[in-house]
């Protein structure tokens, strides 16, 4: 196999559903977060990659705040845990256009 036949695969760590609109978020070991509309099968928003894996996410009860944790996920074992690895809890204020379903075509 050559380089074009290879690709990096990262684990999806968490899925959270928006309590009002029914859309959802996914996060992963690659440090990315995406908001999705399952009915329209489209991605609503992509966040910039975090400095480490995203291990957990959730929306507050009315869906106006999205919380996510940046922390080591142990995917590389004990040797992957370095002293400078970030451990952060981040909050994102959700805008309607980021989490609302798209109109059906």
Helices and strands as residue ranges (DSSP letters): G 3-5, E 12-17, E 24-28, E 33-37, E 42-46, E 54-59, E 65-70, G 78-80, E 88-93, H 96-99
